Amino acid sequence: MALERLRAGGVDFVHGDIRSAEDLDAAGPCDLILECSAEPSVHAGYGGSPAYLINTNLMGTLNCLEHARRHGAAFAFISTSRVYPIAALRALPLSPSGDRLVLPAGAAGPGWSEAGISEDFPLTGARSLYGTTKLASELLVEEYRATYGIKTLTYRCGVLAGPWQMGKVDQGFLVLWAARHLYGGSLGYMGFGGHGHQVRDVLHVDDFYELLALQLGDLDRWNGSLFNAGGGAANAVSLRELTALCEAATGKTVVMGSTPETRDADIPYYVTDNGRVTAATGWAPKRGVPGLVDDICRWLADNRARLEPVLR
């Protein structure tokens, strides 16, 4: 389905693997590399070999940077909020309020406040193998910019979501939640007592596109910049709140399971402080979570015959 949309939009698809420099060579010269490929699961490597994760997320980025160097291409790197350490995020003074975890009114500390997590949040500590590959890639991007003159942009994104995302357990949880409500299937609250109070902010992919287009359109000005980019406090949602939104959008309910135990890489709260990128560019998210859920549910309903076998 995605290939049909690309074709209809005049986009040529070339099959390849960023772990293979030869595949990139076969794609030919380019003006811009938008590097958003990844093994996206924060749980990757736990209990097994990290080889696939590292080869994809770190060596794959290196191959893309080399391609950009050889062809003089600009480079936009989609990093992740998970570069911020797990223990420090778990140590935030969170408490339950209604159906979510919240920070105390007026509370603040190094790199965090009610507005969320800023770029100044300390980076000392473990962050998962996934987060480590992304942080290491960020450092490579900066070195290639300084050493070879490549023009770069880096974004530490929170949760990105929208139609055409094939949600699964470890990635794309908004689509997963909506699909299980509409099509049927099991869901459950995992970790932190199994209450579903953990919170993430969500950025509509259309909002993120607008930020990319804004900065890529004036890349000389923004060259070398690194910004947090997410939905922000206004677009933060807990799993329990998301369940209620999906029930309202689909008219269906799912009996929720509960797993109290917390997995090693899980965090209870992440909300992006967009203050720096908004002050610099004027950009801010325009689309809220209820509308995002409606967009996803409409896409799932309109394409049910093709999506249900994949997402149920």
Secondary structure, DSSP 8 states (H G I E B T S, - for coil): -HHHHHHHTT-------TT-HHHHHHH---SEEEE------TTTTTTS--HHHHIIIIIHHHHHHHHHHHHT-EEEEEEEGGGS-HHHHHTS--EEETTEEE--TT-EETTEETTEE-TTS---S---HHHHHHHHHHHHHHHHHHHH---EEEEEE-EEE-TT---BTTB-HHHHHHHHHHH---EEEESGGGSS--EEEEEEHHHHHHHHHHHHTTHHHHTTEEEEES--GGGEEEHHHHHHHHHHHHS----EEEE-S--TT--SEE-B--HHHHHHH-------HHHHHHHHHHHHHHTHHHHHHHH-
